[in-house]
Amino acid sequence: MARIDGESVTMTEREARILAALIRCPGHPVPRETLMRVAGITTAKPTIVESYIKQLRKRHAFLRRALRTRYGRGYAFYP
């Protein structure tokens, strides 16, 4: 669970790990492979990260704005 703008936002452990990795490097793209490793994903294609990012964006309006795709480079968090 995370708190965003005073609201509790429930998320899976993998979503939380991916979000934490992105928050640690604000404004810098983090490659899918790195996010997979952080989340403990070992047997899926790198495109699985897209699904987790999509779910995070659905969790809260702030995350829809803050999580950005950097094509060919990964994903970045912009607070």
PDB file of N, CA, C and O in Angstrom, chain B, residues numbered from 101:
ATOM      1  N   MET B 101       0.848  -1.176   0.000  1.00  0.00           N
ATOM      2  CA  MET B 101       0.000   0.000   0.000  1.00  0.00           C
ATOM      3  C   MET B 101       0.892   1.238   0.000  1.00  0.00           C
ATOM      4  O   MET B 101       1.967   1.248   0.600  1.00  0.00           O
ATOM      5  N   ALA B 102       0.432   2.263  -0.673  1.00  0.00           N
ATOM      6  CA  ALA B 102       1.146   3.538  -0.717  1.00  0.00           C
ATOM      7  C   ALA B 102       0.169   4.651  -0.365  1.00  0.00           C
ATOM      8  O   ALA B 102      -1.046   4.485  -0.472  1.00  0.00           O
ATOM      9  N   ARG B 103       0.713   5.779   0.055  1.00  0.00           N
ATOM     10  CA  ARG B 103      -0.122   6.945   0.317  1.00  0.00           C
ATOM     11  C   ARG B 103       0.223   7.997  -0.728  1.00  0.00           C
ATOM     12  O   ARG B 103       1.370   8.422  -0.866  1.00  0.00           O
ATOM     13  N   ILE B 104      -0.805   8.398  -1.454  1.00  0.00           N
ATOM     14  CA  ILE B 104      -0.637   9.413  -2.490  1.00  0.00           C
ATOM     15  C   ILE B 104      -1.664  10.502  -2.243  1.00  0.00           C
ATOM     16  O   ILE B 104      -2.868  10.245  -2.231  1.00  0.00           O
ATOM     17  N   ASP B 105      -1.184  11.711  -2.048  1.00  0.00           N
ATOM     18  CA  ASP B 105      -2.079  12.845  -1.762  1.00  0.00           C
ATOM     19  C   ASP B 105      -3.024  12.521  -0.613  1.00  0.00           C
ATOM     20  O   ASP B 105      -4.196  12.894  -0.646  1.00  0.00           O
ATOM     21  N   GLY B 106      -2.518  11.831   0.400  1.00  0.00           N
ATOM     22  CA  GLY B 106      -3.327  11.498   1.574  1.00  0.00           C
ATOM     23  C   GLY B 106      -4.252  10.309   1.405  1.00  0.00           C
ATOM     24  O   GLY B 106      -4.942   9.925   2.350  1.00  0.00           O
ATOM     25  N   GLU B 107      -4.279   9.724   0.228  1.00  0.00           N
ATOM     26  CA  GLU B 107      -5.123   8.555  -0.036  1.00  0.00           C
ATOM     27  C   GLU B 107      -4.305   7.282   0.045  1.00  0.00           C
ATOM     28  O   GLU B 107      -3.149   7.246  -0.377  1.00  0.00           O
ATOM     29  N   SER B 108      -4.913   6.232   0.590  1.00  0.00           N
ATOM     30  CA  SER B 108      -4.275   4.916   0.575  1.00  0.00           C
ATOM     31  C   SER B 108      -4.526   4.274  -0.781  1.00  0.00           C
ATOM     32  O   SER B 108      -5.660   4.221  -1.255  1.00  0.00           O
ATOM     33  N   VAL B 109      -3.463   3.791  -1.393  1.00  0.00           N
ATOM     34  CA  VAL B 109      -3.562   3.145  -2.701  1.00  0.00           C
ATOM     35  C   VAL B 109      -3.013   1.732  -2.552  1.00  0.00           C
ATOM     36  O   VAL B 109      -1.832   1.539  -2.267  1.00  0.00           O
ATOM     37  N   THR B 110      -3.875   0.761  -2.748  1.00  0.00           N
ATOM     38  CA  THR B 110      -3.484  -0.632  -2.637  1.00  0.00           C
ATOM     39  C   THR B 110      -2.862  -1.092  -3.945  1.00  0.00           C
ATOM     40  O   THR B 110      -3.344  -0.768  -5.030  1.00  0.00           O
ATOM     41  N   MET B 111      -1.780  -1.855  -3.821  1.00  0.00           N
ATOM     42  CA  MET B 111      -1.126  -2.394  -5.010  1.00  0.00           C
ATOM     43  C   MET B 111      -0.459  -3.704  -4.658  1.00  0.00           C
ATOM     44  O   MET B 111      -0.255  -4.017  -3.485  1.00  0.00           O
ATOM     45  N   THR B 112      -0.121  -4.468  -5.684  1.00  0.00           N
ATOM     46  CA  THR B 112       0.549  -5.739  -5.458  1.00  0.00           C
ATOM     47  C   THR B 112       2.003  -5.476  -5.061  1.00  0.00           C
ATOM     48  O   THR B 112       2.510  -4.365  -5.218  1.00  0.00           O
ATOM     49  N   GLU B 113       2.656  -6.506  -4.547  1.00  0.00           N
ATOM     50  CA  GLU B 113       4.060  -6.371  -4.163  1.00  0.00           C
ATOM     51  C   GLU B 113       4.923  -6.019  -5.365  1.00  0.00           C
ATOM     52  O   GLU B 113       5.815  -5.176  -5.266  1.00  0.00           O
ATOM     53  N   ARG B 114       4.666  -6.652  -6.489  1.00  0.00           N
ATOM     54  CA  ARG B 114       5.452  -6.354  -7.693  1.00  0.00           C
ATOM     55  C   ARG B 114       5.227  -4.924  -8.163  1.00  0.00           C
ATOM     56  O   ARG B 114       6.179  -4.241  -8.543  1.00  0.00           O
ATOM     57  N   GLU B 115       3.994  -4.469  -8.142  1.00  0.00           N
ATOM     58  CA  GLU B 115       3.713  -3.082  -8.522  1.00  0.00           C
ATOM     59  C   GLU B 115       4.460  -2.127  -7.597  1.00  0.00           C
ATOM     60  O   GLU B 115       5.042  -1.142  -8.051  1.00  0.00           O
ATOM     61  N   ALA B 116       4.442  -2.422  -6.304  1.00  0.00           N
ATOM     62  CA  ALA B 116       5.126  -1.576  -5.329  1.00  0.00           C
ATOM     63  C   ALA B 116       6.632  -1.545  -5.576  1.00  0.00           C
ATOM     64  O   ALA B 116       7.256  -0.491  -5.461  1.00  0.00           O
ATOM     65  N   ARG B 117       7.214  -2.686  -5.912  1.00  0.00           N
ATOM     66  CA  ARG B 117       8.651  -2.735  -6.190  1.00  0.00           C
ATOM     67  C   ARG B 117       9.007  -1.942  -7.445  1.00  0.00           C
ATOM     68  O   ARG B 117      10.015  -1.236  -7.476  1.00  0.00           O
ATOM     69  N   ILE B 118       8.181  -2.062  -8.470  1.00  0.00           N
ATOM     70  CA  ILE B 118       8.416  -1.313  -9.710  1.00  0.00           C
ATOM     71  C   ILE B 118       8.300   0.185  -9.448  1.00  0.00           C
ATOM     72  O   ILE B 118       9.145   0.964  -9.889  1.00  0.00           O
ATOM     73  N   LEU B 119       7.258   0.582  -8.735  1.00  0.00           N
ATOM     74  CA  LEU B 119       7.064   1.997  -8.422  1.00  0.00           C
ATOM     75  C   LEU B 119       8.239   2.534  -7.597  1.00  0.00           C
ATOM     76  O   LEU B 119       8.734   3.629  -7.862  1.00  0.00           O
ATOM     77  N   ALA B 120       8.681   1.773  -6.609  1.00  0.00           N
ATOM     78  CA  ALA B 120       9.805   2.209  -5.771  1.00  0.00           C
ATOM     79  C   ALA B 120      11.067   2.396  -6.611  1.00  0.00           C
ATOM     80  O   ALA B 120      11.810   3.356  -6.411  1.00  0.00           O
ATOM     81  N   ALA B 121      11.309   1.487  -7.546  1.00  0.00           N
ATOM     82  CA  ALA B 121      12.494   1.604  -8.411  1.00  0.00           C
ATOM     83  C   ALA B 121      12.418   2.865  -9.267  1.00  0.00           C
ATOM     84  O   ALA B 121      13.432   3.529  -9.484  1.00  0.00           O
ATOM     85  N   LEU B 122      11.240   3.192  -9.748  1.00  0.00           N
ATOM     86  CA  LEU B 122      11.079   4.389 -10.570  1.00  0.00           C
ATOM     87  C   LEU B 122      11.218   5.658  -9.735  1.00  0.00           C
ATOM     88  O   LEU B 122      11.802   6.641 -10.191  1.00  0.00           O
ATOM     89  N   ILE B 123      10.687   5.639  -8.520  1.00  0.00           N
ATOM     90  CA  ILE B 123      10.765   6.805  -7.645  1.00  0.00           C
ATOM     91  C   ILE B 123      12.209   7.102  -7.253  1.00  0.00           C
ATOM     92  O   ILE B 123      12.578   8.262  -7.070  1.00  0.00           O
ATOM     93  N   ARG B 124      13.022   6.061  -7.125  1.00  0.00           N
ATOM     94  CA  ARG B 124      14.432   6.255  -6.742  1.00  0.00           C
ATOM     95  C   ARG B 124      15.241   6.984  -7.814  1.00  0.00           C
ATOM     96  O   ARG B 124      16.310   7.519  -7.521  1.00  0.00           O
ATOM     97  N   CYS B 125      14.746   7.011  -9.048  1.00  0.00           N
ATOM     98  CA  CYS B 125      15.467   7.661 -10.163  1.00  0.00           C
ATOM     99  C   CYS B 125      14.547   8.644 -10.873  1.00  0.00           C
ATOM    100  O   CYS B 125      14.288   8.484 -12.066  1.00  0.00           O
ATOM    101  N   PRO B 126      14.044   9.662 -10.166  1.00  0.00           N
ATOM    102  CA  PRO B 126      13.070  10.559 -10.801  1.00  0.00           C
ATOM    103  C   PRO B 126      13.628  11.226 -12.058  1.00  0.00           C
ATOM    104  O   PRO B 126      14.744  11.746 -12.071  1.00  0.00           O
ATOM    105  N   GLY B 127      12.812  11.191 -13.114  1.00  0.00           N
ATOM    106  CA  GLY B 127      13.180  11.837 -14.366  1.00  0.00           C
ATOM    107  C   GLY B 127      14.121  11.044 -15.254  1.00  0.00           C
ATOM    108  O   GLY B 127      14.444  11.480 -16.360  1.00  0.00           O
ATOM    109  N   HIS B 128      14.563   9.892 -14.788  1.00  0.00           N
ATOM    110  CA  HIS B 128      15.486   9.068 -15.571  1.00  0.00           C
ATOM    111  C   HIS B 128      14.814   7.763 -15.970  1.00  0.00           C
ATOM    112  O   HIS B 128      14.213   7.096 -15.128  1.00  0.00           O
ATOM    113  N   PRO B 129      14.907   7.396 -17.225  1.00  0.00           N
ATOM    114  CA  PRO B 129      14.277   6.144 -17.649  1.00  0.00           C
ATOM    115  C   PRO B 129      14.968   4.930 -17.029  1.00  0.00           C
ATOM    116  O   PRO B 129      16.194   4.850 -16.952  1.00  0.00           O
ATOM    117  N   VAL B 130      14.135   3.995 -16.593  1.00  0.00           N
ATOM    118  CA  VAL B 130      14.628   2.734 -16.044  1.00  0.00           C
ATOM    119  C   VAL B 130      14.234   1.641 -17.041  1.00  0.00           C
ATOM    120  O   VAL B 130      13.050   1.483 -17.341  1.00  0.00           O
ATOM    121  N   PRO B 131      15.204   0.887 -17.556  1.00  0.00           N
ATOM    122  CA  PRO B 131      14.898  -0.148 -18.551  1.00  0.00           C
ATOM    123  C   PRO B 131      13.967  -1.232 -18.015  1.00  0.00           C
ATOM    124  O   PRO B 131      13.959  -1.528 -16.820  1.00  0.00           O
ATOM    125  N   ARG B 132      13.193  -1.810 -18.909  1.00  0.00           N
ATOM    126  CA  ARG B 132      12.259  -2.888 -18.535  1.00  0.00           C
ATOM    127  C   ARG B 132      12.973  -4.024 -17.819  1.00  0.00           C
ATOM    128  O   ARG B 132      12.473  -4.551 -16.825  1.00  0.00           O
ATOM    129  N   GLU B 133      14.139  -4.399 -18.323  1.00  0.00           N
ATOM    130  CA  GLU B 133      14.865  -5.527 -17.737  1.00  0.00           C
ATOM    131  C   GLU B 133      15.229  -5.250 -16.280  1.00  0.00           C
ATOM    132  O   GLU B 133      15.195  -6.155 -15.445  1.00  0.00           O
ATOM    133  N   THR B 134      15.574  -4.010 -15.978  1.00  0.00           N
ATOM    134  CA  THR B 134      15.887  -3.627 -14.596  1.00  0.00           C
ATOM    135  C   THR B 134      14.635  -3.724 -13.735  1.00  0.00           C
ATOM    136  O   THR B 134      14.684  -4.235 -12.617  1.00  0.00           O
ATOM    137  N   LEU B 135      13.513  -3.235 -14.255  1.00  0.00           N
ATOM    138  CA  LEU B 135      12.263  -3.298 -13.503  1.00  0.00           C
ATOM    139  C   LEU B 135      11.826  -4.744 -13.270  1.00  0.00           C
ATOM    140  O   LEU B 135      11.279  -5.072 -12.217  1.00  0.00           O
ATOM    141  N   MET B 136      12.070  -5.596 -14.247  1.00  0.00           N
ATOM    142  CA  MET B 136      11.756  -7.021 -14.075  1.00  0.00           C
ATOM    143  C   MET B 136      12.593  -7.614 -12.943  1.00  0.00           C
ATOM    144  O   MET B 136      12.076  -8.340 -12.093  1.00  0.00           O
ATOM    145  N   ARG B 137      13.867  -7.304 -12.940  1.00  0.00           N
ATOM    146  CA  ARG B 137      14.766  -7.841 -11.914  1.00  0.00           C
ATOM    147  C   ARG B 137      14.342  -7.363 -10.528  1.00  0.00           C
ATOM    148  O   ARG B 137      14.296  -8.150  -9.583  1.00  0.00           O
ATOM    149  N   VAL B 138      14.032  -6.073 -10.407  1.00  0.00           N
ATOM    150  CA  VAL B 138      13.607  -5.491  -9.132  1.00  0.00           C
ATOM    151  C   VAL B 138      12.324  -6.147  -8.633  1.00  0.00           C
ATOM    152  O   VAL B 138      12.162  -6.388  -7.436  1.00  0.00           O
ATOM    153  N   ALA B 139      11.413  -6.435  -9.565  1.00  0.00           N
ATOM    154  CA  ALA B 139      10.120  -7.016  -9.206  1.00  0.00           C
ATOM    155  C   ALA B 139      10.189  -8.526  -9.001  1.00  0.00           C
ATOM    156  O   ALA B 139       9.214  -9.139  -8.564  1.00  0.00           O
ATOM    157  N   GLY B 140      11.326  -9.123  -9.311  1.00  0.00           N
ATOM    158  CA  GLY B 140      11.462 -10.569  -9.141  1.00  0.00           C
ATOM    159  C   GLY B 140      10.826 -11.377 -10.247  1.00  0.00           C
ATOM    160  O   GLY B 140      10.457 -12.532 -10.035  1.00  0.00           O
ATOM    161  N   ILE B 141      10.691 -10.795 -11.417  1.00  0.00           N
ATOM    162  CA  ILE B 141      10.109 -11.482 -12.570  1.00  0.00           C
ATOM    163  C   ILE B 141      11.248 -12.135 -13.339  1.00  0.00           C
ATOM    164  O   ILE B 141      12.150 -11.451 -13.823  1.00  0.00           O
ATOM    165  N   THR B 142      11.204 -13.460 -13.449  1.00  0.00           N
ATOM    166  CA  THR B 142      12.320 -14.157 -14.094  1.00  0.00           C
ATOM    167  C   THR B 142      11.920 -14.954 -15.330  1.00  0.00           C
ATOM    168  O   THR B 142      12.778 -15.271 -16.154  1.00  0.00           O
ATOM    169  N   THR B 143      10.647 -15.284 -15.480  1.00  0.00           N
ATOM    170  CA  THR B 143      10.266 -16.196 -16.562  1.00  0.00           C
ATOM    171  C   THR B 143       9.273 -15.599 -17.547  1.00  0.00           C
ATOM    172  O   THR B 143       8.534 -16.340 -18.196  1.00  0.00           O
ATOM    173  N   ALA B 144       9.241 -14.304 -17.672  1.00  0.00           N
ATOM    174  CA  ALA B 144       8.302 -13.676 -18.603  1.00  0.00           C
ATOM    175  C   ALA B 144       9.071 -12.801 -19.592  1.00  0.00           C
ATOM    176  O   ALA B 144      10.250 -12.501 -19.403  1.00  0.00           O
ATOM    177  N   LYS B 145       8.375 -12.407 -20.636  1.00  0.00           N
ATOM    178  CA  LYS B 145       8.966 -11.481 -21.606  1.00  0.00           C
ATOM    179  C   LYS B 145       9.010 -10.078 -20.983  1.00  0.00           C
ATOM    180  O   LYS B 145       8.185  -9.759 -20.127  1.00  0.00           O
ATOM    181  N   PRO B 146       9.963  -9.241 -21.406  1.00  0.00           N
ATOM    182  CA  PRO B 146      10.052  -7.879 -20.866  1.00  0.00           C
ATOM    183  C   PRO B 146       8.769  -7.057 -21.037  1.00  0.00           C
ATOM    184  O   PRO B 146       8.559  -6.086 -20.310  1.00  0.00           O
ATOM    185  N   THR B 147       7.923  -7.433 -21.980  1.00  0.00           N
ATOM    186  CA  THR B 147       6.674  -6.682 -22.180  1.00  0.00           C
ATOM    187  C   THR B 147       5.718  -6.812 -20.998  1.00  0.00           C
ATOM    188  O   THR B 147       4.748  -6.057 -20.916  1.00  0.00           O
ATOM    189  N   ILE B 148       5.963  -7.743 -20.088  1.00  0.00           N
ATOM    190  CA  ILE B 148       5.109  -7.880 -18.902  1.00  0.00           C
ATOM    191  C   ILE B 148       5.140  -6.597 -18.070  1.00  0.00           C
ATOM    192  O   ILE B 148       4.171  -6.273 -17.384  1.00  0.00           O
ATOM    193  N   VAL B 149       6.245  -5.879 -18.135  1.00  0.00           N
ATOM    194  CA  VAL B 149       6.363  -4.634 -17.374  1.00  0.00           C
ATOM    195  C   VAL B 149       5.291  -3.646 -17.814  1.00  0.00           C
ATOM    196  O   VAL B 149       4.777  -2.889 -16.990  1.00  0.00           O
ATOM    197  N   GLU B 150       4.948  -3.641 -19.088  1.00  0.00           N
ATOM    198  CA  GLU B 150       3.900  -2.756 -19.592  1.00  0.00           C
ATOM    199  C   GLU B 150       2.593  -2.994 -18.851  1.00  0.00           C
ATOM    200  O   GLU B 150       1.870  -2.046 -18.541  1.00  0.00           O
ATOM    201  N   SER B 151       2.288  -4.251 -18.567  1.00  0.00           N
ATOM    202  CA  SER B 151       1.060  -4.583 -17.848  1.00  0.00           C
ATOM    203  C   SER B 151       1.076  -4.022 -16.431  1.00  0.00           C
ATOM    204  O   SER B 151       0.066  -3.510 -15.951  1.00  0.00           O
ATOM    205  N   TYR B 152       2.220  -4.119 -15.765  1.00  0.00           N
ATOM    206  CA  TYR B 152       2.318  -3.583 -14.404  1.00  0.00           C
ATOM    207  C   TYR B 152       2.223  -2.056 -14.402  1.00  0.00           C
ATOM    208  O   TYR B 152       1.585  -1.475 -13.523  1.00  0.00           O
ATOM    209  N   ILE B 153       2.842  -1.420 -15.363  1.00  0.00           N
ATOM    210  CA  ILE B 153       2.755   0.047 -15.466  1.00  0.00           C
ATOM    211  C   ILE B 153       1.299   0.458 -15.728  1.00  0.00           C
ATOM    212  O   ILE B 153       0.805   1.421 -15.141  1.00  0.00           O
ATOM    213  N   LYS B 154       0.636  -0.262 -16.590  1.00  0.00           N
ATOM    214  CA  LYS B 154      -0.774   0.027 -16.896  1.00  0.00           C
ATOM    215  C   LYS B 154      -1.626  -0.075 -15.634  1.00  0.00           C
ATOM    216  O   LYS B 154      -2.477   0.776 -15.378  1.00  0.00           O
ATOM    217  N   GLN B 155      -1.388  -1.122 -14.852  1.00  0.00           N
ATOM    218  CA  GLN B 155      -2.150  -1.294 -13.611  1.00  0.00           C
ATOM    219  C   GLN B 155      -1.845  -0.165 -12.619  1.00  0.00           C
ATOM    220  O   GLN B 155      -2.755   0.338 -11.959  1.00  0.00           O
ATOM    221  N   LEU B 156      -0.587   0.230 -12.511  1.00  0.00           N
ATOM    222  CA  LEU B 156      -0.232   1.333 -11.620  1.00  0.00           C
ATOM    223  C   LEU B 156      -0.927   2.621 -12.044  1.00  0.00           C
ATOM    224  O   LEU B 156      -1.417   3.373 -11.202  1.00  0.00           O
ATOM    225  N   ARG B 157      -0.969   2.870 -13.332  1.00  0.00           N
ATOM    226  CA  ARG B 157      -1.621   4.087 -13.828  1.00  0.00           C
ATOM    227  C   ARG B 157      -3.112   4.092 -13.506  1.00  0.00           C
ATOM    228  O   ARG B 157      -3.704   5.155 -13.318  1.00  0.00           O
ATOM    229  N   LYS B 158      -3.714   2.922 -13.442  1.00  0.00           N
ATOM    230  CA  LYS B 158      -5.139   2.822 -13.110  1.00  0.00           C
ATOM    231  C   LYS B 158      -5.408   3.070 -11.630  1.00  0.00           C
ATOM    232  O   LYS B 158      -6.531   3.399 -11.250  1.00  0.00           O
ATOM    233  N   ARG B 159      -4.399   2.916 -10.804  1.00  0.00           N
ATOM    234  CA  ARG B 159      -4.579   3.000  -9.353  1.00  0.00           C
ATOM    235  C   ARG B 159      -4.873   4.408  -8.852  1.00  0.00           C
ATOM    236  O   ARG B 159      -5.614   4.587  -7.886  1.00  0.00           O
ATOM    237  N   HIS B 160      -4.277   5.425  -9.523  1.00  0.00           N
ATOM    238  CA  HIS B 160      -4.451   6.791  -9.028  1.00  0.00           C
ATOM    239  C   HIS B 160      -4.144   7.783 -10.153  1.00  0.00           C
ATOM    240  O   HIS B 160      -3.260   7.548 -10.977  1.00  0.00           O
ATOM    241  N   ALA B 161      -4.877   8.880 -10.173  1.00  0.00           N
ATOM    242  CA  ALA B 161      -4.686   9.898 -11.221  1.00  0.00           C
ATOM    243  C   ALA B 161      -3.268  10.448 -11.211  1.00  0.00           C
ATOM    244  O   ALA B 161      -2.713  10.739 -12.271  1.00  0.00           O
ATOM    245  N   PHE B 162      -2.667  10.595 -10.021  1.00  0.00           N
ATOM    246  CA  PHE B 162      -1.290  11.093  -9.951  1.00  0.00           C
ATOM    247  C   PHE B 162      -0.339  10.176 -10.705  1.00  0.00           C
ATOM    248  O   PHE B 162       0.556  10.652 -11.404  1.00  0.00           O
ATOM    249  N   LEU B 163      -0.523   8.863 -10.571  1.00  0.00           N
ATOM    250  CA  LEU B 163       0.364   7.913 -11.250  1.00  0.00           C
ATOM    251  C   LEU B 163       0.160   7.938 -12.751  1.00  0.00           C
ATOM    252  O   LEU B 163       1.103   7.680 -13.499  1.00  0.00           O
ATOM    253  N   ARG B 164      -1.051   8.243 -13.219  1.00  0.00           N
ATOM    254  CA  ARG B 164      -1.288   8.375 -14.667  1.00  0.00           C
ATOM    255  C   ARG B 164      -0.423   9.487 -15.239  1.00  0.00           C
ATOM    256  O   ARG B 164       0.080   9.378 -16.358  1.00  0.00           O
ATOM    257  N   ARG B 165      -0.250  10.560 -14.468  1.00  0.00           N
ATOM    258  CA  ARG B 165       0.554  11.689 -14.937  1.00  0.00           C
ATOM    259  C   ARG B 165       2.048  11.465 -14.697  1.00  0.00           C
ATOM    260  O   ARG B 165       2.874  11.893 -15.503  1.00  0.00           O
ATOM    261  N   ALA B 166       2.394  10.807 -13.612  1.00  0.00           N
ATOM    262  CA  ALA B 166       3.794  10.711 -13.180  1.00  0.00           C
ATOM    263  C   ALA B 166       4.589   9.606 -13.871  1.00  0.00           C
ATOM    264  O   ALA B 166       5.806   9.727 -14.012  1.00  0.00           O
ATOM    265  N   LEU B 167       3.932   8.537 -14.302  1.00  0.00           N
ATOM    266  CA  LEU B 167       4.639   7.425 -14.936  1.00  0.00           C
ATOM    267  C   LEU B 167       4.615   7.619 -16.445  1.00  0.00           C
ATOM    268  O   LEU B 167       3.557   7.595 -17.073  1.00  0.00           O
ATOM    269  N   ARG B 168       5.777   7.808 -17.004  1.00  0.00           N
ATOM    270  CA  ARG B 168       5.863   8.094 -18.435  1.00  0.00           C
ATOM    271  C   ARG B 168       6.702   7.043 -19.156  1.00  0.00           C
ATOM    272  O   ARG B 168       7.706   6.550 -18.643  1.00  0.00           O
ATOM    273  N   THR B 169       6.256   6.727 -20.345  1.00  0.00           N
ATOM    274  CA  THR B 169       6.969   5.783 -21.193  1.00  0.00           C
ATOM    275  C   THR B 169       8.049   6.534 -21.954  1.00  0.00           C
ATOM    276  O   THR B 169       7.784   7.577 -22.553  1.00  0.00           O
ATOM    277  N   ARG B 170       9.251   6.011 -21.932  1.00  0.00           N
ATOM    278  CA  ARG B 170      10.361   6.553 -22.710  1.00  0.00           C
ATOM    279  C   ARG B 170      10.720   5.479 -23.722  1.00  0.00           C
ATOM    280  O   ARG B 170      11.520   4.584 -23.447  1.00  0.00           O
ATOM    281  N   TYR B 171      10.109   5.586 -24.904  1.00  0.00           N
ATOM    282  CA  TYR B 171      10.211   4.552 -25.926  1.00  0.00           C
ATOM    283  C   TYR B 171      11.662   4.189 -26.220  1.00  0.00           C
ATOM    284  O   TYR B 171      12.499   5.053 -26.482  1.00  0.00           O
ATOM    285  N   GLY B 172      11.936   2.895 -26.168  1.00  0.00           N
ATOM    286  CA  GLY B 172      13.270   2.381 -26.417  1.00  0.00           C
ATOM    287  C   GLY B 172      14.207   2.506 -25.231  1.00  0.00           C
ATOM    288  O   GLY B 172      15.343   2.033 -25.284  1.00  0.00           O
ATOM    289  N   ARG B 173      13.741   3.141 -24.155  1.00  0.00           N
ATOM    290  CA  ARG B 173      14.598   3.369 -22.999  1.00  0.00           C
ATOM    291  C   ARG B 173      14.019   2.841 -21.703  1.00  0.00           C
ATOM    292  O   ARG B 173      14.773   2.540 -20.778  1.00  0.00           O
ATOM    293  N   GLY B 174      12.694   2.717 -21.605  1.00  0.00           N
ATOM    294  CA  GLY B 174      12.061   2.202 -20.387  1.00  0.00           C
ATOM    295  C   GLY B 174      10.959   3.117 -19.908  1.00  0.00           C
ATOM    296  O   GLY B 174      10.218   3.697 -20.701  1.00  0.00           O
ATOM    297  N   TYR B 175      10.865   3.235 -18.594  1.00  0.00           N
ATOM    298  CA  TYR B 175       9.819   4.056 -17.961  1.00  0.00           C
ATOM    299  C   TYR B 175      10.476   5.015 -16.984  1.00  0.00           C
ATOM    300  O   TYR B 175      11.525   4.715 -16.415  1.00  0.00           O
ATOM    301  N   ALA B 176       9.848   6.180 -16.791  1.00  0.00           N
ATOM    302  CA  ALA B 176      10.393   7.175 -15.881  1.00  0.00           C
ATOM    303  C   ALA B 176       9.288   7.733 -14.996  1.00  0.00           C
ATOM    304  O   ALA B 176       8.118   7.759 -15.377  1.00  0.00           O
ATOM    305  N   PHE B 177       9.679   8.174 -13.819  1.00  0.00           N
ATOM    306  CA  PHE B 177       8.768   8.791 -12.842  1.00  0.00           C
ATOM    307  C   PHE B 177       9.056  10.289 -12.807  1.00  0.00           C
ATOM    308  O   PHE B 177      10.191  10.714 -12.590  1.00  0.00           O
ATOM    309  N   TYR B 178       8.013  11.074 -13.025  1.00  0.00           N
ATOM    310  CA  TYR B 178       8.114  12.537 -12.962  1.00  0.00           C
ATOM    311  C   TYR B 178       7.131  13.026 -11.921  1.00  0.00           C
ATOM    312  O   TYR B 178       5.929  13.080 -12.181  1.00  0.00           O
ATOM    313  N   PRO B 179       7.634  13.389 -10.721  1.00  0.00           N
ATOM    314  CA  PRO B 179       6.720  13.824  -9.636  1.00  0.00           C
ATOM    315  C   PRO B 179       6.037  15.144  -9.927  1.00  0.00           C
ATOM    316  O   PRO B 179       5.250  15.625  -9.112  1.00  0.00           O
TER     317      PRO B 179
END
